Amino acid sequence: MEANWIPTEGKKPAAVMRIYSGDDRFWSKAFTMPDVERVE
């Protein structure tokens, strides 16, 4: 687990999402993101 740790130096980390070739639902803003889930 420690190998995957990114130090944020006291700052709040930001979630980033990369989208490749969004479809019509994305561009018309009809797309909604699901809730974030913790993965263990």
C-alpha positions in Angstrom: 0.0 0.0 0.0 2.8 2.5 0.8 4.2 2.2 -2.7 1.0 3.6 -4.1 0.9 6.6 -1.7 1.2 10.1 -3.2 2.2 12.7 -0.6 -0.1 15.7 -0.7 2.0 17.8 1.8 -1.0 18.9 3.9 -3.2 19.8 0.9 -6.5 18.1 0.1 -6.1 15.6 -2.8 -8.4 16.1 -5.8 -10.1 13.3 -7.7 -9.3 13.4 -11.4 -11.2 11.7 -14.2 -10.0 11.3 -17.8 -12.7 10.8 -20.5 -11.9 9.4 -23.9 -14.3 10.2 -26.7 -17.4 11.0 -24.7 -20.7 10.1 -26.2 -23.8 12.3 -26.8 -25.0 11.8 -23.2 -21.8 13.4 -21.9 -21.8 16.4 -24.3 -25.5 17.1 -23.7 -24.8 16.9 -19.9 -27.3 14.1 -19.4 -24.5 11.8 -18.1 -24.2 11.5 -14.3 -21.2 10.0 -12.5 -21.9 7.2 -10.0 -20.9 7.7 -6.4 -17.3 7.1 -5.5 -16.7 3.7 -3.9 -13.9 2.5 -1.7 -12.0 -0.4 -3.2 -10.1 -2.7 -0.9 
